[in-house]
Amino acid sequence: MYSRITYHTYTPIGMIKYVRDSSHTMSAEVLADRIEGAMGIGGWRRDAVFIIVSALSLLFSFLGFDIFGLDPAWIAVILCGIPISVDAIVGLLLRHDIKADVIVFIALVAALYIGDIFTAGEVAAIMQIGGLLEDLTAERSRKDIDRLMRLAPVTACRIDGDTESVIPASSVRIGDMLRVRPGETVPADGRIVSGETSIDNSSVTGESVPVDRIPGDEVFSGTINLFGAFDMRAERDGGDGFIQRMARMMESADAGKSKVVGIADRWAGWIVFAVMAIALAVYLLTDDIIRTVAVLVVFCPCAFVLATPTAIVAAIGNASRHGFLVRDGGSLERLADVNKVFFDKTGTLTYGKLTVVSVLPSEGVSEQELITVAAAAETLSEHPVGKAIVSDCRERGYAIGQPESGRSVPGKGVESVMDGRKVIVGNLPMMGSVGVQVPGSDGMGGTAVHVSSDGRYMGSIVLSDAIREDSSDAISSLLAQSIEPVLATGDSEAVAQSVASGLGIREVHAGCLPEDKLRLVGSSGSGVCMVGDGINDSPSLKAADVGISMGGVGSDIAIEASDIVAVEDGIGGIPGLIALSKAMMRRIKANIAIAMCLNAVAICLAVAGYLTPFAGALVHNAGSVFVVVNSAFLLRWAWPGRGTEAPEQ
């Protein structure tokens, strides 16, 4: 970095000259970033070392020791003061950004001017402590990125003619031919060239039933190939998959995007002018430079400005620990004002896993005969529909026979021979292909599997999604917080009402297309949250004040459109997340109130001459540390039902 920017650019004149020089095309913003990078501004490990060394130097200074005839407090001034000063100068001159660092820089220079090296070092060191605490609260979210990236596809099998080679999934490029075998994860988005299979597509579309795929069909990175091997052509680079996109979303988490932080920053700008005016007035009226410097030291709005971002980052860290990845602090701020939550059904309120909900035998056929015949035939299949039927039959305590022969028909069902009878279990096209007439049925909104024996229709078995165990408690908790849950689903009215009644949801919208969900969210006013998992939920996730997507089963598009990702899936933690956001806002307001009151009292004492620069630094920076530590407690804030402590009221 030093090879690109010479040291003279660190001086104000040098920086201005560098930007104004027509031979340079680098923007002021880029130059500011590079200067800060070259100086190593940031990094909690470096800050920790600097703070420890500075604390020792301040201790030696307080005890009256000298180092080569110099006050040891100079070490704190250099280690902690220079980064703060550079950040203040760069922000002011290149970004026109007036923040707390500017006032700290003014106070530091004023203290040095009167020869109070200890106060200058103390101001810089304690400001650095606040930055360290903020960095440490953010570290939890960064660790979650590493854990998330370990879930991404690792390898891919690239084919070139008759040659196969295993390469890193991240090395897949558009146009590569890839081979995916049963049980493997699809390494990149692409299209099948040869082979037929069934794909567990739940991570992309939220569909609970595996999707049959033939040549020409699209497949997505991160989905699972369940059965046959197939060759595909990559239409997207391997490093641009679902997991990688979610990780990039995490990395964008920035408390500075919060609206509350923006207000604090604007106030900090006015404080700079106020402090200069008051300090000048004190000097003109008293002709006392010590009292003037004390005002400058006390007026540093460190506690005020640190109060908000530290609370936000601590709350983001807490949310990450409970399985929620938050894009920015503004999302949590808006979540605190939510009064209505829209829910998708499949993969959100339900598991996205099929279970038998109805067994509908024809006249003359018993329920036991229908389920046992179907289960025996489905023992030949590895399809989730077949597994659900077999599992249900066993749960009922029925014995399952073994077919004499049979085969699976991809995309249709199974055909088998049992006791000399030809048994067909499959969908409507399967029945039509063998000439079996099926009475009209909508399957009650579920997946209907039909059964025939020697051309005689025996009945149908209806499968549907199972409601998540935590959905009922979550809905009850939301209602207890006076938050109205709403079900908006593409399923039929019968299925939607069945799920809603079981969960206590009063407002239901069935048969919703993506544009319908978007319209519902848009017409509900402010304080709206949308919870979904599929591509069809993306527009409404984006339109809602807060969008929450299911990370494990959700589509990458839905994740990109959302503000918060539930990594572990399920809505059980959403009431706790809302409670956390409200606790965060209470903590922010308390921090700002404490900071303003402390500063007001300290300023009055400094103007009256009761606080020296040294005492002012102690009082003021003690307040800074207090609000940061107070914010850091949000990291351990106990969620309702997940901790031993009662939630904050």
C-alpha positions as CSV (number, residue, x, y, z in Angstrom):
1,M,0.0,0.0,0.0
2,Y,2.9,2.4,0.8
3,S,4.2,1.9,-2.8
4,R,1.0,3.5,-4.1
5,I,0.7,6.4,-1.6
6,T,3.7,8.3,-0.4
7,Y,3.9,9.5,3.1
8,H,3.5,13.1,2.3
9,T,-0.2,12.4,1.6
10,Y,-0.8,11.9,5.4
11,T,-0.4,15.6,6.0
12,P,-3.5,17.8,5.3
13,I,-1.7,19.8,2.6
14,G,-0.3,16.6,1.0
15,M,-3.8,15.0,0.9
16,I,-5.4,18.0,-0.7
17,K,-2.6,18.3,-3.2
18,Y,-2.9,14.7,-4.1
19,V,-6.6,14.9,-4.8
20,R,-6.4,18.2,-6.7
21,D,-3.5,17.1,-8.8
22,S,-4.9,16.5,-12.3
23,S,-2.4,13.7,-12.9
24,H,-4.2,11.6,-10.4
25,T,-7.5,10.0,-11.2
26,M,-8.1,8.4,-7.8
27,S,-11.2,9.7,-6.1
28,A,-11.1,11.2,-2.7
29,E,-13.2,8.3,-1.3
30,V,-10.8,5.7,-2.7
31,L,-7.8,7.7,-1.4
32,A,-9.4,7.9,2.0
33,D,-9.9,4.1,2.1
34,R,-6.3,3.5,1.0
35,I,-4.9,5.9,3.6
36,E,-6.9,4.2,6.3
37,G,-5.8,0.8,5.0
38,A,-2.1,1.9,4.9
39,M,-2.3,3.1,8.4
40,G,-3.9,-0.1,9.5
41,I,-6.9,1.7,11.0
42,G,-9.1,-0.9,12.6
43,G,-8.5,-4.5,13.6
44,W,-9.3,-5.6,17.1
45,R,-6.1,-7.5,17.7
46,R,-4.0,-4.5,16.9
47,D,-6.2,-2.3,19.0
48,A,-5.9,-4.7,22.0
49,V,-2.1,-4.6,21.8
50,F,-2.1,-0.8,21.5
51,I,-4.5,-0.4,24.5
52,I,-2.4,-2.7,26.7
53,V,0.8,-0.9,25.9
54,S,-0.9,2.5,26.3
55,A,-2.4,1.5,29.6
56,L,1.0,0.6,30.9
57,S,2.5,3.8,29.7
58,L,-0.3,5.9,31.3
59,L,0.3,4.0,34.6
60,F,4.0,4.8,34.5
61,S,3.1,8.4,33.6
62,F,0.7,8.6,36.6
63,L,3.4,7.3,38.9
64,G,5.8,9.9,37.7
65,F,8.3,7.7,35.7
66,D,10.2,9.0,32.7
67,I,11.4,7.1,29.7
68,F,14.6,8.7,28.3
69,G,13.4,12.0,29.8
70,L,10.0,11.8,28.1
71,D,6.6,11.4,29.6
72,P,5.5,7.7,29.0
73,A,2.0,9.0,28.1
74,W,3.5,9.9,24.7
75,I,3.3,6.2,23.9
76,A,-0.5,6.3,24.3
77,V,-0.7,9.5,22.2
78,I,1.3,7.8,19.4
79,L,-0.3,4.4,19.4
80,C,-3.9,5.4,20.0
81,G,-3.9,9.0,19.0
82,I,-2.4,8.8,15.6
83,P,-5.0,6.4,14.1
84,I,-7.8,8.5,15.6
85,S,-6.2,11.7,14.2
86,V,-5.6,10.3,10.8
87,D,-9.2,9.0,10.6
88,A,-10.5,12.4,11.7
89,I,-8.4,14.3,9.1
90,V,-9.1,11.9,6.3
91,G,-12.9,12.0,7.1
92,L,-13.0,15.7,7.3
93,L,-10.9,16.7,4.3
94,L,-11.7,13.9,1.9
95,R,-15.2,12.7,2.9
96,H,-16.4,16.0,4.5
97,D,-17.5,13.7,7.3
98,I,-17.7,15.3,10.8
99,K,-17.9,12.7,13.5
100,A,-16.6,12.1,17.1
101,D,-13.0,11.6,15.9
102,V,-12.9,15.3,14.9
103,I,-13.7,16.5,18.4
104,V,-11.4,14.0,20.0
105,F,-8.6,15.2,17.6
106,I,-9.3,18.8,18.7
107,A,-9.2,17.9,22.4
108,L,-6.1,15.8,21.9
109,V,-4.3,18.7,20.1
110,A,-5.4,21.2,22.8
111,A,-4.2,19.0,25.6
112,L,-0.8,18.6,23.9
113,Y,-0.7,22.4,23.4
114,I,-0.9,23.1,27.1
115,G,1.6,20.2,27.8
116,D,-0.9,17.9,29.5
117,I,0.4,14.7,27.8
118,F,-1.3,12.4,30.3
119,T,-4.8,13.8,29.4
120,A,-4.1,13.6,25.7
121,G,-3.0,9.9,26.0
122,E,-5.9,9.1,28.2
123,V,-8.5,10.6,25.8
124,A,-6.9,8.6,22.9
125,A,-6.6,5.4,24.8
126,I,-10.2,5.3,26.2
127,M,-11.5,6.2,22.8
128,Q,-9.6,3.2,21.4
129,I,-11.2,1.0,24.1
130,G,-14.6,1.9,22.8
131,G,-13.5,0.9,19.3
132,L,-12.1,-2.3,20.6
133,L,-15.3,-3.3,22.3
134,E,-17.3,-2.5,19.2
135,D,-14.9,-4.7,17.1
136,L,-15.3,-7.5,19.6
137,T,-19.1,-7.5,19.4
138,A,-18.9,-7.7,15.6
139,E,-16.4,-10.6,15.7
140,R,-19.2,-13.1,16.4
141,S,-20.9,-12.3,13.1
142,R,-17.6,-12.7,11.2
143,K,-17.1,-16.2,12.7
144,D,-20.6,-17.2,11.5
145,I,-19.5,-16.4,7.9
146,D,-16.7,-18.9,8.2
147,R,-19.1,-21.6,9.5
148,L,-21.5,-20.8,6.8
149,M,-18.9,-21.1,4.0
150,R,-18.1,-24.7,5.2
151,L,-21.6,-25.7,4.0
152,A,-20.9,-24.7,0.4
153,P,-20.2,-27.4,-2.3
154,V,-16.6,-28.3,-2.2
155,T,-15.8,-30.3,-5.4
156,A,-17.2,-30.8,-8.9
157,C,-16.6,-33.5,-11.5
158,R,-15.7,-31.8,-14.8
159,I,-15.9,-33.9,-17.9
160,D,-13.9,-33.3,-21.1
161,G,-14.8,-35.9,-23.7
162,D,-14.2,-39.2,-22.0
163,T,-12.0,-37.7,-19.3
164,E,-13.2,-36.8,-15.8
165,S,-11.4,-34.6,-13.4
166,V,-12.4,-33.5,-9.8
167,I,-11.9,-29.8,-9.4
168,P,-12.9,-27.3,-6.6
169,A,-16.5,-26.2,-7.0
170,S,-15.3,-22.6,-6.9
171,S,-13.3,-23.3,-10.1
172,V,-16.4,-24.1,-12.2
173,R,-16.8,-21.7,-15.0
174,I,-19.8,-20.9,-17.3
175,G,-19.9,-23.5,-20.1
176,D,-18.1,-26.3,-18.2
177,M,-19.6,-29.8,-18.6
178,L,-20.1,-31.4,-15.2
179,R,-21.2,-34.9,-14.0
180,V,-23.4,-35.2,-10.9
181,R,-23.9,-38.6,-9.4
182,P,-26.7,-39.7,-7.0
183,G,-26.3,-38.2,-3.5
184,E,-24.0,-35.4,-4.7
185,T,-24.6,-31.7,-4.3
186,V,-25.1,-29.8,-7.6
187,P,-21.9,-27.7,-7.7
188,A,-23.2,-24.8,-9.9
189,D,-26.3,-23.5,-11.6
190,G,-26.8,-25.0,-15.0
191,R,-28.9,-27.1,-17.3
192,I,-29.1,-30.9,-17.8
193,V,-27.6,-32.2,-21.0
194,S,-28.2,-35.9,-20.6
195,G,-29.7,-38.2,-17.9
196,E,-32.9,-38.2,-15.9
197,T,-33.2,-37.8,-12.2
198,S,-35.1,-36.3,-9.2
199,I,-33.7,-33.3,-7.5
200,D,-34.2,-32.2,-3.9
201,N,-34.9,-28.6,-4.9
202,S,-36.0,-27.4,-1.5
203,S,-33.0,-25.1,-1.0
204,V,-34.0,-23.2,-4.1
205,T,-37.7,-23.2,-4.5
206,G,-38.9,-24.4,-1.1
207,E,-40.8,-27.3,-2.8
208,S,-41.3,-30.1,-0.4
209,V,-41.6,-32.7,-3.2
210,P,-38.5,-33.6,-5.2
211,V,-38.6,-32.4,-8.7
212,D,-38.1,-34.8,-11.6
213,R,-35.5,-33.4,-14.1
214,I,-34.8,-34.4,-17.7
215,P,-32.5,-33.0,-20.4
216,G,-33.1,-29.3,-20.9
217,D,-34.3,-28.7,-17.4
218,E,-32.5,-26.3,-15.0
219,V,-30.7,-27.3,-11.9
220,F,-29.3,-25.1,-9.1
221,S,-26.2,-25.0,-7.0
222,G,-26.6,-26.4,-3.5
223,T,-29.5,-28.8,-4.4
224,I,-29.2,-32.5,-4.0
225,N,-29.2,-35.1,-6.7
226,L,-31.3,-38.0,-5.3
227,F,-31.3,-40.7,-7.9
228,G,-29.8,-41.0,-11.4
229,A,-26.5,-39.6,-12.6
230,F,-26.7,-36.7,-15.1
231,D,-24.4,-34.4,-17.1
232,M,-25.0,-30.7,-17.0
233,R,-23.6,-27.5,-18.5
234,A,-22.8,-24.8,-16.0
235,E,-24.6,-21.5,-16.6
236,R,-23.1,-19.7,-13.6
237,D,-19.7,-19.8,-12.0
238,G,-19.2,-22.2,-9.0
239,G,-18.2,-19.3,-6.7
240,D,-21.5,-17.5,-7.3
241,G,-23.9,-20.1,-5.6
242,F,-26.5,-19.9,-2.8
243,I,-24.1,-20.3,0.1
244,Q,-21.6,-17.7,-1.2
245,R,-24.4,-15.2,-1.8
246,M,-25.6,-15.6,1.8
247,A,-22.1,-15.1,3.1
248,R,-21.7,-11.9,1.1
249,M,-24.9,-10.7,2.6
250,M,-23.5,-11.3,6.0
251,E,-20.4,-9.4,5.2
252,S,-22.5,-6.4,4.3
253,A,-23.8,-6.2,7.9
254,D,-23.0,-2.7,9.0
255,A,-24.4,-0.9,11.9
256,G,-23.7,2.4,10.2
257,K,-26.7,1.8,7.9
258,S,-29.1,2.3,10.7
259,K,-31.3,5.4,10.7
260,V,-30.6,6.0,14.4
261,V,-26.8,6.0,13.7
262,G,-27.4,8.6,11.0
263,I,-29.2,10.9,13.4
264,A,-26.3,10.5,15.9
265,D,-23.8,11.3,13.2
266,R,-25.7,14.4,12.2
267,W,-25.8,15.6,15.8
268,A,-22.1,15.0,16.1
269,G,-21.5,17.5,13.3
270,W,-23.5,20.1,15.2
271,I,-21.6,19.3,18.4
272,V,-18.3,20.2,16.7
273,F,-19.5,23.7,16.0
274,A,-21.1,24.0,19.5
275,V,-17.9,22.9,21.3
276,M,-15.8,25.3,19.3
277,A,-18.2,28.2,20.1
278,I,-18.4,27.4,23.8
279,A,-14.7,26.8,24.1
280,L,-14.0,30.1,22.4
281,A,-16.5,31.9,24.6
282,V,-14.9,30.4,27.8
283,Y,-11.5,31.5,26.7
284,L,-12.6,35.0,25.8
285,L,-14.5,35.4,29.1
286,T,-11.9,33.8,31.5
287,D,-8.7,34.0,29.5
288,D,-8.0,30.5,31.1
289,I,-6.6,28.1,28.6
290,I,-6.8,25.2,31.1
291,R,-10.5,25.7,31.5
292,T,-10.9,25.9,27.8
293,V,-9.1,22.7,27.2
294,A,-11.2,21.0,29.9
295,V,-14.3,22.1,28.0
296,L,-12.9,20.6,24.8
297,V,-12.0,17.3,26.5
298,V,-15.4,17.0,28.3
299,F,-17.3,17.9,25.1
300,C,-15.9,14.9,23.2
301,P,-19.2,13.1,22.2
302,C,-17.6,9.6,22.4
303,A,-20.3,8.2,24.7
304,F,-23.0,9.7,22.6
305,V,-21.8,8.5,19.3
306,L,-20.7,5.0,20.5
307,A,-24.0,4.5,22.3
308,T,-25.9,3.5,19.1
309,P,-23.5,1.5,16.9
310,T,-22.2,-0.6,19.8
311,A,-25.8,-1.6,20.8
312,I,-26.6,-2.5,17.2
313,V,-23.5,-4.6,16.6
314,A,-24.0,-6.3,19.9
315,A,-27.6,-7.1,18.9
316,I,-26.5,-8.4,15.5
317,G,-24.0,-10.6,17.3
318,N,-26.7,-12.0,19.6
319,A,-29.0,-12.6,16.7
320,S,-26.2,-14.5,14.9
321,R,-25.6,-16.7,18.0
322,H,-29.3,-17.7,17.8
323,G,-29.3,-18.5,14.1
324,F,-30.3,-15.2,12.5
325,L,-28.0,-13.3,10.1
326,V,-28.8,-9.6,10.0
327,R,-27.9,-7.5,7.0
328,D,-27.7,-4.2,8.9
329,G,-28.7,-2.4,12.1
330,G,-31.6,-0.6,10.3
331,S,-33.3,-4.0,9.9
332,L,-33.4,-4.5,13.6
333,E,-34.5,-0.9,14.2
334,R,-37.5,-1.4,11.8
335,L,-38.2,-4.8,13.2
336,A,-38.9,-3.2,16.6
337,D,-41.8,-1.3,15.1
338,V,-43.4,-4.3,13.3
339,N,-47.1,-4.9,14.0
340,K,-48.0,-7.4,11.3
341,V,-46.1,-10.5,10.0
342,F,-46.9,-12.2,6.7
343,F,-46.0,-15.9,6.4
344,D,-45.5,-18.1,3.5
345,K,-46.6,-21.7,4.2
346,T,-44.3,-24.3,2.6
347,G,-40.9,-24.4,4.2
348,T,-41.8,-21.6,6.5
349,L,-44.7,-22.7,8.7
350,T,-44.3,-26.3,7.5
351,Y,-41.3,-28.5,7.2
352,G,-41.4,-29.0,3.5
353,K,-41.6,-32.7,4.2
354,L,-44.5,-34.9,3.0
355,T,-46.7,-36.9,5.4
356,V,-49.9,-38.8,4.7
357,V,-52.9,-36.8,5.6
358,S,-55.7,-38.8,4.0
359,V,-56.3,-42.4,2.8
360,L,-59.3,-42.5,0.4
361,P,-60.2,-46.0,-0.7
362,S,-62.7,-46.8,-3.4
363,E,-65.9,-48.7,-2.7
364,G,-65.1,-52.2,-1.7
365,V,-61.5,-51.5,-0.7
366,S,-60.5,-51.0,2.9
367,E,-58.2,-48.3,4.1
368,Q,-55.7,-51.0,5.3
369,E,-55.7,-52.8,2.0
370,L,-55.1,-49.5,0.1
371,I,-52.2,-48.3,2.2
372,T,-50.5,-51.7,2.5
373,V,-50.7,-52.4,-1.3
374,A,-49.3,-48.9,-2.0
375,A,-46.6,-49.2,0.6
376,A,-45.5,-52.6,-0.8
377,A,-45.1,-51.2,-4.3
378,E,-43.3,-48.1,-3.0
379,T,-40.6,-50.2,-1.3
380,L,-39.1,-50.3,-4.8
381,S,-38.8,-46.5,-4.8
382,E,-36.5,-44.1,-3.1
383,H,-38.8,-41.2,-3.9
384,P,-39.8,-39.1,-0.8
385,V,-43.5,-39.7,-1.7
386,G,-42.9,-43.5,-1.6
387,K,-40.9,-43.2,1.6
388,A,-43.7,-41.2,3.3
389,I,-46.3,-43.8,2.3
390,V,-44.1,-46.7,3.6
391,S,-43.4,-44.8,6.8
392,D,-47.1,-44.1,7.4
393,C,-48.0,-47.7,6.8
394,R,-45.4,-48.8,9.4
395,E,-46.6,-46.2,11.9
396,R,-50.1,-47.7,11.6
397,G,-48.7,-51.1,12.5
398,Y,-49.5,-52.8,9.2
399,A,-47.3,-55.5,7.7
400,I,-45.8,-54.6,4.3
401,G,-45.4,-57.3,1.7
402,Q,-42.7,-57.6,-0.9
403,P,-43.4,-57.3,-4.6
404,E,-42.3,-60.1,-6.9
405,S,-40.9,-57.6,-9.4
406,G,-41.2,-54.0,-10.4
407,R,-39.6,-50.8,-11.4
408,S,-39.7,-47.1,-10.8
409,V,-40.9,-44.8,-13.6
410,P,-39.1,-41.4,-13.3
411,G,-41.6,-38.6,-12.9
412,K,-44.7,-40.9,-12.7
413,G,-44.5,-43.6,-10.0
414,V,-43.9,-47.3,-9.7
415,E,-45.3,-50.4,-11.3
416,S,-44.9,-53.8,-9.6
417,V,-46.2,-57.4,-9.6
418,M,-47.6,-58.7,-6.3
419,D,-49.3,-62.1,-5.9
420,G,-49.7,-62.2,-9.6
421,R,-51.4,-58.8,-9.7
422,K,-50.1,-55.8,-11.6
423,V,-50.1,-52.9,-9.1
424,I,-49.6,-49.3,-10.3
425,V,-48.9,-46.5,-7.8
426,G,-48.4,-43.1,-9.3
427,N,-49.8,-39.8,-10.5
428,L,-52.6,-39.0,-13.0
429,P,-50.3,-39.4,-16.1
430,M,-49.2,-42.8,-14.8
431,M,-52.8,-43.9,-14.4
432,G,-53.6,-42.5,-17.8
433,S,-50.7,-44.4,-19.5
434,V,-52.2,-47.8,-18.3
435,G,-55.8,-46.9,-19.1
436,V,-57.1,-46.5,-15.5
437,Q,-59.9,-44.0,-15.0
438,V,-59.5,-41.8,-11.9
439,P,-62.5,-40.0,-10.3
440,G,-62.0,-36.2,-10.2
441,S,-60.1,-35.1,-7.1
442,D,-58.0,-32.1,-6.2
443,G,-56.2,-34.0,-3.5
444,M,-57.5,-31.4,-1.0
445,G,-54.6,-29.2,-2.0
446,G,-52.0,-31.9,-1.2
447,T,-50.2,-34.4,-3.4
448,A,-52.5,-37.2,-4.5
449,V,-51.0,-40.7,-5.3
450,H,-53.4,-43.1,-7.0
451,V,-53.3,-46.9,-6.8
452,S,-54.7,-49.5,-9.2
453,S,-54.6,-53.3,-9.3
454,D,-55.0,-55.2,-12.6
455,G,-56.6,-52.1,-14.1
456,R,-59.0,-51.6,-11.2
457,Y,-58.9,-48.3,-9.4
458,M,-58.3,-48.8,-5.6
459,G,-58.3,-45.3,-4.4
460,S,-55.9,-42.5,-3.6
461,I,-53.5,-41.4,-0.8
462,V,-53.1,-37.7,-0.1
463,L,-49.9,-36.3,1.2
464,S,-49.1,-32.9,2.5
465,D,-46.6,-30.8,4.4
466,A,-46.3,-31.3,8.1
467,I,-46.6,-28.1,10.3
468,R,-43.4,-27.3,12.1
469,E,-43.4,-28.1,15.8
470,D,-42.3,-24.5,16.7
471,S,-44.9,-22.8,14.5
472,S,-47.7,-22.9,16.9
473,D,-45.7,-21.5,19.8
474,A,-44.2,-18.8,17.6
475,I,-47.7,-17.6,16.4
476,S,-48.9,-17.6,20.0
477,S,-45.9,-15.5,21.1
478,L,-46.5,-13.0,18.3
479,L,-50.2,-12.6,19.3
480,A,-49.1,-12.1,22.9
481,Q,-46.9,-9.2,21.6
482,S,-49.9,-7.7,19.8
483,I,-48.4,-8.6,16.5
484,E,-50.9,-9.9,13.9
485,P,-49.8,-13.0,11.9
486,V,-51.1,-13.4,8.3
487,L,-50.9,-16.4,6.1
488,A,-50.3,-15.7,2.4
489,T,-49.8,-18.9,0.4
490,G,-50.2,-20.2,-3.1
491,D,-51.9,-23.3,-1.8
492,S,-55.6,-23.9,-2.1
493,E,-58.2,-22.4,0.2
494,A,-58.8,-25.7,2.0
495,V,-55.1,-26.3,2.8
496,A,-54.5,-22.7,3.8
497,Q,-57.5,-22.7,6.1
498,S,-56.5,-26.0,7.6
499,V,-53.0,-24.8,8.5
500,A,-54.2,-21.4,9.7
501,S,-56.9,-22.8,12.0
502,G,-54.3,-25.2,13.5
503,L,-52.0,-22.3,14.3
504,G,-54.5,-19.7,15.3
505,I,-54.0,-17.4,12.3
506,R,-57.1,-15.4,11.6
507,E,-56.2,-13.6,8.4
508,V,-55.7,-16.0,5.4
509,H,-54.9,-15.3,1.8
510,A,-54.9,-18.5,-0.4
511,G,-54.0,-19.0,-4.1
512,C,-51.5,-16.1,-4.0
513,L,-49.2,-15.5,-6.9
514,P,-46.0,-13.5,-6.3
515,E,-47.8,-10.3,-7.4
516,D,-50.6,-11.0,-5.0
517,K,-48.2,-11.3,-2.0
518,L,-46.5,-8.1,-3.2
519,R,-49.8,-6.3,-3.3
520,L,-50.8,-7.5,0.1
521,V,-47.6,-6.4,1.7
522,G,-47.6,-3.1,-0.1
523,S,-51.1,-2.2,0.9
524,S,-50.7,-3.0,4.6
525,G,-48.9,0.2,5.5
526,S,-45.9,0.5,7.7
527,G,-44.6,-2.0,10.3
528,V,-44.9,-5.0,8.0
529,C,-42.6,-8.0,8.1
530,M,-42.6,-10.8,5.5
531,V,-41.3,-14.3,6.2
532,G,-40.7,-16.6,3.2
533,D,-38.3,-19.0,1.6
534,G,-38.9,-19.3,-2.1
535,I,-38.2,-17.3,-5.3
536,N,-41.9,-16.4,-5.4
537,D,-41.5,-14.7,-2.0
538,S,-38.7,-12.4,-3.2
539,P,-40.7,-9.4,-4.3
540,S,-42.7,-9.3,-1.1
541,L,-39.5,-9.8,1.0
542,K,-38.0,-6.8,-0.7
543,A,-41.1,-4.7,-0.4
544,A,-41.7,-5.4,3.3
545,D,-40.2,-3.1,6.0
546,V,-38.3,-6.2,7.2
547,G,-37.9,-9.4,5.1
548,I,-36.9,-12.6,6.8
549,S,-36.0,-15.6,4.7
550,M,-35.3,-19.2,5.6
551,G,-31.6,-19.8,4.9
552,G,-31.5,-23.6,4.9
553,V,-34.4,-24.2,2.5
554,G,-34.8,-20.7,1.0
555,S,-33.7,-19.7,-2.5
556,D,-30.6,-17.6,-3.0
557,I,-32.8,-14.9,-4.6
558,A,-35.1,-14.8,-1.6
559,I,-32.0,-14.5,0.6
560,E,-30.6,-11.6,-1.5
561,A,-34.0,-9.9,-1.2
562,S,-34.4,-10.3,2.6
563,D,-33.0,-8.2,5.4
564,I,-32.5,-11.1,7.8
565,V,-31.8,-14.8,7.2
566,A,-32.9,-17.6,9.6
567,V,-30.0,-20.0,9.1
568,E,-31.6,-22.9,11.1
569,D,-35.0,-22.5,9.4
570,G,-38.3,-22.4,11.3
571,I,-40.0,-19.4,12.8
572,G,-39.6,-20.4,16.4
573,G,-37.0,-17.7,17.0
574,I,-38.8,-14.8,15.3
575,P,-40.7,-13.6,18.4
576,G,-37.4,-13.6,20.3
577,L,-35.8,-11.7,17.5
578,I,-38.5,-9.0,17.6
579,A,-38.1,-8.9,21.4
580,L,-34.3,-8.5,20.9
581,S,-34.9,-5.6,18.5
582,K,-37.1,-3.8,21.0
583,A,-34.5,-4.4,23.8
584,M,-31.9,-3.0,21.4
585,M,-33.9,0.2,20.8
586,R,-34.5,0.6,24.6
587,R,-30.7,0.2,25.2
588,I,-29.9,2.8,22.5
589,K,-32.3,5.3,23.9
590,A,-31.0,4.7,27.4
591,N,-27.4,5.1,26.2
592,I,-28.1,8.3,24.4
593,A,-29.9,9.7,27.4
594,I,-27.1,8.8,29.7
595,A,-24.5,10.2,27.4
596,M,-26.3,13.5,27.0
597,C,-26.9,13.9,30.7
598,L,-23.3,13.1,31.6
599,N,-21.9,15.5,29.0
600,A,-24.3,18.3,30.1
601,V,-23.2,18.0,33.8
602,A,-19.5,17.6,32.9
603,I,-19.6,20.7,30.6
604,C,-21.2,22.8,33.3
605,L,-18.5,21.7,35.8
606,A,-15.8,22.4,33.3
607,V,-17.1,25.9,32.4
608,A,-17.3,26.7,36.1
609,G,-13.7,25.5,36.5
610,Y,-14.4,22.5,38.8
611,L,-13.1,20.0,36.3
612,T,-9.5,20.0,35.0
613,P,-8.6,18.5,31.7
614,F,-7.4,15.4,33.6
615,A,-10.6,15.0,35.7
616,G,-12.7,15.8,32.6
617,A,-11.1,13.1,30.6
618,L,-11.8,10.6,33.5
619,V,-15.4,11.6,33.8
620,H,-16.2,11.8,30.1
621,N,-14.4,8.7,29.0
622,A,-15.8,6.7,32.0
623,G,-19.2,7.5,30.5
624,S,-18.0,6.2,27.1
625,V,-16.9,3.0,28.5
626,F,-20.1,2.6,30.5
627,V,-22.4,2.9,27.5
628,V,-20.3,0.6,25.4
629,V,-20.2,-2.0,28.1
630,N,-24.0,-1.5,28.6
631,S,-24.4,-2.2,24.9
632,A,-22.2,-5.2,25.0
633,F,-24.6,-6.8,27.5
634,L,-26.9,-7.3,24.6
635,L,-24.6,-10.1,23.4
636,R,-25.8,-12.2,26.4
637,W,-29.4,-10.9,26.4
638,A,-31.6,-14.0,27.0
639,W,-34.2,-14.8,24.4
640,P,-37.7,-15.8,25.7
641,G,-37.7,-19.5,26.0
642,R,-34.0,-19.9,25.2
643,G,-32.2,-18.6,28.3
644,T,-32.4,-18.7,32.1
645,E,-32.9,-15.0,32.4
646,A,-36.2,-13.2,32.0
647,P,-36.3,-11.0,28.9
648,E,-35.9,-7.3,29.4
649,Q,-39.1,-5.4,29.7
